[in-house]
């Protein structure tokens, strides 16, 4: 297993987020083959995401933390690659570099749509914005793929402290070095020389013939995950329900046998429902009536609970081409819309900067109606800025690209060099970046 997890949200515990990811996947390290590798590794990443959600619920000051993840399991012939964020995996084979991953970043989406070039992406003012990371949100699912490898292949996994500053053609030239240690030293030197202000984390590995000595090497964890303590916290795991299977031993033996609890047996239910009622045991009818009343009470409590919850939720979104404040959540339950417009504005979404417009169309979650109004004020300022720029157009910026990738195993070399963590705004929240000429079109 080879893994890079680049934490983000410095003040909000990016080091904790990356530690959770690394430790979850380390527990899953085992011998698997083919699709099994993807199932195990993706499952471990999902477990890490769930733990991050639990930590944020337990301590709200951790809201905003997240981590990228780029890692593989190796079965001797293939890599099982799992990736989310803008850390990358590369394969160097026959003097050619292949990017195995695809960045989940704002600028990469602009490149994919043909709106900017790879070179423009490298200097785009919002190049650090990520669209998908591990941050406890269930909709952020990673990419997975199987990659064939051969003896002689060289693998590189890195944070954007390297690939965000050093272009692919330079990385390719350096990976041609015979020694892994020499290649590692040159990659770090190039990242610093390019002005790297972010953490530089690199894993290098050569695919070699099977070797018992290599197989016996202890796994190595470096960086924050090697020393960061994950605080004790409540886990929102489902609580198993054991049916009332009878007194004494029968119930205990069912538990020990590890049988899955039976929550609803339709055949037994129907038999009881249509059984004739013994006049001497009329309490059966009363029991059924009490059961039905209990269900109705639970349904009523649930309804009012949901209604109260939705009343405290707000977001900013699009309302037929204008910006509006909504109360509720932007979802639908069967045929019921779970939100309503509570305040309208005269801000046209077409006047917004590109990034602001995309955020509004995908909805901006806020903590309160006051936060929503503050966000609307930022959007209004952005729209006015764009109108002014359109009235007096200026030349746009130019730039460079961001890669993606996959990995493999055997004789790995690792390095993590830290520098001050640059702020990486997430793709959600109410704090919006400043508007530049590139944003208005």
Buried (B, 14 or more C-beta within 10 A) or exposed (E): BBBBBBBBBBEBBBBBBBBBBBBBBBEBBEEBEEEBBBBBBBBBBBBBBBBBBBBBBBEEEBBBBBBBBBBBBBBEEBBBBBBBBBBBBBBBBEEEBBBBBBBBBBBBBBBEEEEBBBEBBBBBBBBBBBBBBBBBBEEBEBBBBBBEBEEEBBBBBBBBBBBBBBBBEBBBEBBEBEEBEEBBBBBBEBBBEBEBBBBBBBBBBBBEEEEEEEEEEEEEBEBBBEEBEEEEBEEEEEEEEEEEBEEEEEEEEBEEEEEEEEEEEEEEEEEEEEEEEEEEEEEEEEEEEEEEEEEEEEEEEEEEEEEEEBEEBBBBBBBEEBBBBBBBBBEEEEEEEBBEBEBEBEBEBEBBBBBBBBBBEEBBBBEEBEBBBBBBEBBBBBBEBBEEBEEEEEEBEEBBBBBBBBBBBBEBBBBBBEEEBBEBBBBBBBEBBEBBBBBBE
